[in-house]
Amino acid sequence: MSEQQSEPSTRALDEQYETVGELRETPDGHRYIARRRADGADVMITVVSAKSGDNNALAHFASDVQTLAGLNHRRLARVVEGLWLGKDSFAVVTERIQGSTLREMLSTGERLPNPRIASVLQDVGEVLEWARAHGIVHRGVTSDSLYFDRETHTPRMVLAVTPIPLEGLPDPVSDSRTIGRLAWAMFTGHDEPDPAKESLGELRSDLARRVIDETTAMATGQTSGDSADVERFVSVIAMADVLRQGEIEIAQLQAELIEERRVERVRLEAEARASEDRAEAMEERVQKERSEFAEQVAREEARVASEAAQVTAERAQFEQERQDFAKRAAALAGQAGNPARTDAKPVITPVEEELLRGQRRLSWMIPVSTICLLVVLIFLGAVMARRNAVPRTVTIGRTIIPTRSDSASGVLPRGGFLNQEIGNTVKRSAPVFRDSVFMRDSSVMRDSSALRDSIARQDSIARRTAIARRRAIARRDSIARSDSIARRDSVARSDSVARRDSVARRDSIARRDSIARRDTAGKVRPDTMSSRRP
């Protein structure tokens, strides 16, 4: 069905209804607001006209109206009656819905939230399923036939004329297509959506991808049209915001994952480059160490070669010395075999000469050191004897005791302690003097001071003597150790010289015996030959 060339006449309705005004023209026909003259009830009259030769669809529509007049649905506008206005027009009288249509809401820029759209589509699907169950052929719902109550905001609808397919009556796929096109219109704000020309994803990029795909499939009839598909589609629309949020989060996670992978790839590349750099550095270090090792090996080989050359030179020198020693041994052997040359000087090597020189030094150093030590000891004894001389008198209390006899010359008497009497008694040489108390005290004090001074001097002399003795003993021990070391060295050198001399003698005797044997062997053959002559 489509709009007519001219506006149909409504004079046949004037007897029963008073036309108040005409609403905006729709693709389904003309719609008027009227009042019923019998009781003054407000009604809505929809006049549908048919194209030329298309009276079959209009007849089906008239039959649907008669069926709906005896039925009732809470979301469907109640049908009062249906009247023919001629052969080409049919008028449907329904109750008036106080509200605005979906087209009017969309024309003002108002958009319904996704849960609200799902609720409206669920009501539309319920009405379409109910109408299909009651055999209603024209069960179309458009943006002009879908109303929203002004007070309750609940959806109310009027079934519109729908095209009848050539293969038969409309099926559930047509109903699912109707629901998909309504969802498309509510999403985009377009009254007549055309999925073939425009994409829902381009018009509403903020919708979830699943919502876009499901809506496109429903609007183009790419579903089976059963109740399960409609319920699934309505649930998807209800969860559109959640799906969108999930897609956003998934996109964020994917972006984070991509960024993490990029960062990880960059890190791995950096580590790979670092590993390559380390490998190159290690290779360079190995090459350097290898070259250094090669140089070290070359140096070691050169050192070994030089040492080998040195050993060869030393061996040659030793061989030369051995030959020289053999010559000296031969000379000694010759001297031993020829008594006429006993006055010849023996050949002395530098080492033997040095050993003999050391022995000669030790032969005179030991007596000289011993004499010097004795002289020092005698000098120390004389000094100690002089410092330990006994004073002439010793005062004990009031008694003055002479310790040695005075002589005119002031020299100690000969004999020392042998001149004393038996029992170590001391002869008194002078009587004891008794003076006054004052003189006695002063003399006692002086004698005490003198005694202390004498004792201090004796202690000092004793300490110095002990120190001198220790030093003399230390010097003597040092000289003894030096003499012992010198004797050991001399003995060692003597033993070495003796061993060398013994070896030389053995070699000389061996060579001499060998020479004698050769000479004997050379002499025997001529004698033997001469003895055999006739």
Buried (B, 14 or more C-beta within 10 A) or exposed (E): BEEBEEEBEBEBBEEBBEEEEBBEEBBBBBBBBBBBEEEEEEBBBBBBBBBEEBBEBBEBBBBBBEBBBEEEBEBBBBBBEBBEBEEBBBBBBBBBBEBBBBBBBBBEEEBBEBEBBBBBBBBBBBBBBBBBEBEBBBBBBBBBBBBBEEEEEBBBBBBBBBEBEEEEEBBBBBBBBBBBBBBBBBBBBBBEBEBEEEEBBEBBEEBBEBBBBBBBBBBBBBBEBBBEBBEBBBEBBBBBBEBBEEBEEEEEEEEEEEEEEEEEEEEEEEEEEEEEEEEEEEEEEEEEEEEEEEEEEEEEEEEEEEEEEEEEEEEEEEEEEEEEBBEBBBBBBBBBEEEEEEEEEEEEBEEBEEBBEBBEEBEEBBEEBEEEBEEBBEEBEEBBEEBEEEEEBBBEEEEBEBEBEEEEEEEEEEEEEEEEEEEEEEEEEEEEEEEEEEEBEEBBEEBEEBBEEEEEEEEEBEEBBEEBEEEBEEBBEEBEEEBEEBEEBBEEBEEEBEEBEEEBBEBBBEBBEEBEEEEEEEEEEEEEEEEEEE
